[in-house]
């Protein structure tokens, strides 16, 4: 299992449309085979910066999502709203304290 973190910076006027679209697709993303967790975060200091934080069983599952019609549809709506290019990281958990 690993975590995917995606940083997105939006044009301010596009934020309501992004949030509305996320509301309609979040369950589909979370229920995509191999996705075990999904959260959306907003930066505390810059209201135009958001992060998605998702957990995947393995890299094949993420790649299957990234080549799916669902991702293509989500990204085709989301990408034009960006102020700057999205950044993404795939990370392994080394320690987790609960």
Secondary structure, DSSP 8 states (H G I E B T S, - for coil): -EEEEEEEEE-GGGHHHHHHHHHHHHHHHHTSTTEEEEEEEE-SS-TTEEEEEEEES-HHHHHHHHTSHHHHHHHHHHGGGEEEEEEEEEE--S----
